[in-house]
C-alpha cells in the first residue's frame, strides 16, 4: 500500500490548487514569469496549458513591460540558434525577462551579439578543455570526499549550505584563484547579483548597490594583480593576458566576472540540490541508482533537465518576424522558457517523469543552444558526477526530511534550503 506522507499530501494539494487556478485563468491574464510560481513550485500547470493552447503567448498583464513567452522545445531552439534575428545585447535589454535596473547593466559576453561575443568567450574557453577538466577532476574528488566525510549522521542539516554551496564555492575560488579564506564572498555576490527586490536577500537597492560595489573593487584589485604578473591558469589571468579582453572597459570586465561567478555557482549548486530531491521524490529511481552506480552517467544530464537551473533566457527581436504563427515586432521581448521546453511532450518522451536511465538524456535545453551554449557545461556535469560517485560510496541514502525552500526568482530556479538526514 502506497501511503502518502504529510509533505507529499501538502504538495499534491498545492499542485491541484495551482492546476485549478491555471486552467480557470483567461490566457490573456497569464504572467508565467511571476516569481511566486517558481518559489511555490506551482509553475507546471501554467506552462502545461500554454504548451497545449498558446505556445507563443504575449503577456500584457505583468508589472513589467509586455513580453512573449516561447514554451515549446522546437520554437525555443529556433530562437536560441537564430542570433541574427534575436539579440542578446544588454543595450537592447539583455538576457533576463526584466531589463537590468539602472546601474547594474555591466555587459558580459552572454549579453553580447557577434562578433564581440565569440571574441570574449574564447578567452575563458581554455579553462574547460578536456585536459584541464581532467586535472580539475582530481581536485573535485578530493574536496568532495572531505566535505562528505564531515557530514553528520542521524542529524538533520541543510544540504544546500553544507554540500551544494560549499563544493561549488570551493570550485569557484579555484577557477578564479580567489583568496581561499574569503571564498564565501563569491557565493554572496552571486546571490546579490541575481536577487529580485522581494527575495529577502537584500533589504534595499542601496544595500545591493553597496555590495556589488564591494565586488567591483575587490575583483578589480585582483585583476590588476594578474595584469602585472606572469600568466597563470585561472580565469582572471586568462582574460588579463588575452588581446580580446585585457583592454576591455571596467564595466565590461565586471560583467564577465559576474557572469562566470553566477554560472559557476547557481547552476551546479541548484542542480546538485535538485538531484537529492528528485531521487527522494522518485524512490524507485534511487533504488535503481544504488543497485547500479554506473547509471550516474545518464542520471546527471537527466537531473540537469529535471531541475533546469536557469528557467529562462530572453532575447530582443531585431526585425519583424514570426514564431509559431504569431507576428513578433522589432524590439519585442522574447522569453525562451527552458523550464517548459524541457517538459515538452512533443520533444521528450514522458517528460514529467524523472528517469535516470533515459535513452537520450542529453535531449534537454538547460545549457542553451547556438553561440550562447553554456561554456562551463562539461565542468558542471563533471562536478555532479563526482559528487554522486562519492556519495554512493559513503551513504546508503540521503533522506529528505522536510520541504525545500525555493528561491524567489523566475530566472534562477533554485533552493535556499533542503533539510536532509543521513542514517547511520
Long-range contacts (C-beta under 8 A, 24 or more apart in sequence): 7-402, 7-403, 10-403, 11-41, 11-403, 14-40, 14-41, 14-42, 15-41, 15-42, 15-44, 15-45, 17-42, 18-42, 18-44, 18-45, 18-46, 19-45, 21-45, 22-46, 22-48, 22-49, 23-49, 27-53, 27-54, 27-57, 28-60, 28-61, 29-61, 30-57, 30-59, 30-61, 30-69, 31-59, 31-61, 31-62, 32-57, 32-59, 32-69, 32-71, 32-337, 32-340, 32-410, 33-59, 33-62, 33-64, 33-67, 33-69, 33-97, 33-312, 33-335, 33-410, 34-62, 34-410, 35-196, 35-198, 35-199, 35-408, 35-409, 35-410, 36-408, 37-410, 38-311, 38-406, 38-407, 38-408, 38-409, 38-410, 38-413, 39-406, 39-407, 39-408, 39-409, 40-406, 41-406, 43-339, 44-343, 44-352, 47-71, 47-337, 47-339, 47-340, 47-343, 48-343, 50-340, 51-340, 51-343, 51-344, 51-345, 55-324, 56-323, 56-324, 56-325, 56-326, 58-326, 64-97, 64-98, 65-99, 65-333, 66-332, 66-333, 67-97, 67-314, 67-332, 67-333, 67-334, 67-335, 68-323, 68-326, 68-328, 68-332, 68-333, 68-334, 68-335, 69-335, 69-337, 70-323, 70-324, 70-334, 70-335, 70-336, 70-337, 71-337, 71-340, 71-341, 71-344, 72-324, 72-340, 72-341, 72-344, 72-346, 72-347, 73-341, 73-342, 73-344, 73-346, 73-347, 73-348, 73-365, 74-346, 74-347, 75-323, 75-324, 76-336, 76-337, 76-338, 76-341, 76-365, 77-365, 77-369, 78-323, 79-315, 79-323, 79-334, 79-336, 80-313, 80-336, 80-365, 80-368, 80-369, 80-370, 80-372, 81-369, 81-370, 82-370, 83-113, 83-114, 83-370, 83-371, 83-372, 84-318, 85-317, 85-318, 85-319, 85-321, 86-315, 86-316, 86-317, 86-318, 86-334, 87-113, 87-315, 87-316, 87-317, 87-318, 88-112, 88-113, 88-117, 88-313, 88-315, 88-316, 88-372, 89-113, 89-316, 90-255, 92-316, 92-331, 93-314, 93-316, 93-333, 94-314, 95-313, 95-314, 95-315, 96-314, 96-411, 97-312, 97-314, 97-333, 97-335, 97-410, 97-411, 101-205, 103-209, 104-193, 104-212, 105-251, 106-251, 106-252, 106-254, 106-255, 106-258, 107-251, 107-252, 107-255, 108-252, 108-255, 108-256, 108-258, 108-259, 109-256, 109-259, 110-259, 110-372, 111-255, 114-371, 117-371, 117-372, 118-371, 119-244, 120-244, 120-245, 120-248, 120-252, 120-256, 121-371, 121-375, 122-242, 122-244, 123-238, 123-239, 123-242, 123-244, 123-245, 124-235, 124-238, 124-239, 124-256, 124-260, 124-375, 125-375, 126-238, 127-175, 127-233, 127-234, 127-235, 127-238, 127-376, 128-375, 128-376, 128-378, 128-379, 130-378, 132-233, 133-378, 133-379, 133-382, 136-171, 136-174, 136-379, 136-382, 137-382, 137-386, 139-174, 140-167, 140-171, 140-382, 140-383, 140-386, 140-387, 141-386, 141-389, 141-390, 143-167, 143-170, 143-171, 144-386, 144-387, 144-390, 145-390, 148-387, 148-390, 148-391, 148-394, 148-395, 149-394, 151-422, 152-422, 153-422, 153-423, 153-424, 154-421, 154-422, 154-423, 154-424, 155-421, 156-401, 156-402, 156-419, 156-420, 156-421, 157-419, 157-420, 157-421, 158-417, 158-418, 158-419, 158-420, 159-273, 159-276, 159-398, 159-418, 159-419, 159-420, 160-269, 160-273, 160-415, 160-416, 160-417, 160-418, 161-417, 163-272, 163-387, 164-268, 164-269, 164-270, 164-272, 164-273, 164-415, 165-269, 167-272, 167-383, 167-387, 168-264, 168-265, 168-268, 168-269, 168-272, 168-383, 169-265, 171-264, 171-268, 171-379, 171-383, 172-261, 172-264, 172-265, 174-234, 175-234, 175-235, 175-260, 175-264, 176-222, 176-234, 176-235, 176-236, 176-260, 176-261, 177-232, 177-234, 177-236, 177-237, 178-222, 185-215, 185-218, 186-261, 186-265, 187-265, 189-215, 189-258, 189-261, 190-258, 190-261, 190-262, 190-265, 190-266, 193-258, 193-261, 193-262, 194-262, 194-266, 194-409, 194-411, 194-412, 195-409, 196-408, 196-409, 198-408, 199-407, 199-408, 199-409, 200-408, 215-254, 215-258, 216-250, 216-254, 219-253, 219-254, 219-257, 220-250, 220-253, 220-254, 223-253, 235-260, 260-376, 263-374, 263-375, 263-376, 264-376, 264-379, 266-309, 266-310, 266-412, 266-414, 267-309, 267-310, 267-374, 267-376, 267-380, 268-309, 268-379, 268-380, 268-383, 268-384, 269-414, 270-307, 270-309, 270-412, 270-413, 270-414, 270-415, 271-303, 271-304, 271-307, 271-309, 271-380, 271-384, 272-383, 272-384, 272-387, 273-404, 273-414, 273-415, 273-418, 274-303, 274-306, 274-307, 274-309, 274-415, 275-299, 275-300, 275-303, 275-307, 275-384, 275-388, 276-398, 276-400, 276-418, 276-420, 277-400, 277-404, 277-415, 277-418, 278-303, 278-306, 278-307, 278-354, 279-354, 280-398, 280-399, 280-400, 281-354, 281-400, 282-354, 285-354, 285-355, 285-356, 286-397, 288-356, 288-357, 289-356, 289-388, 289-392, 290-392, 290-396, 290-397, 293-389, 293-392, 295-356, 295-357, 296-385, 296-388, 296-389, 296-392, 297-385, 298-356, 298-357, 298-358, 298-361, 299-356, 299-357, 299-361, 299-388, 300-361, 300-381, 300-384, 300-385, 300-388, 301-361, 301-362, 301-364, 301-381, 302-354, 302-355, 302-356, 302-358, 302-361, 303-354, 303-356, 303-384, 304-364, 304-366, 304-367, 304-380, 304-381, 304-384, 305-342, 305-348, 305-361, 305-363, 305-364, 305-365, 305-366, 306-342, 306-354, 307-366, 307-413, 308-338, 308-339, 308-342, 308-364, 308-365, 308-366, 308-413, 309-366, 309-412, 309-413, 309-414, 310-338, 310-366, 310-411, 310-412, 310-413, 311-337, 311-338, 311-339, 311-409, 311-410, 311-411, 311-412, 311-413, 312-336, 312-337, 312-338, 312-339, 312-410, 312-411, 313-338, 313-368, 313-372, 336-365, 338-365, 338-366, 338-368, 339-413, 341-365, 342-366, 395-422, 396-423, 397-422, 397-423, 398-422, 399-423
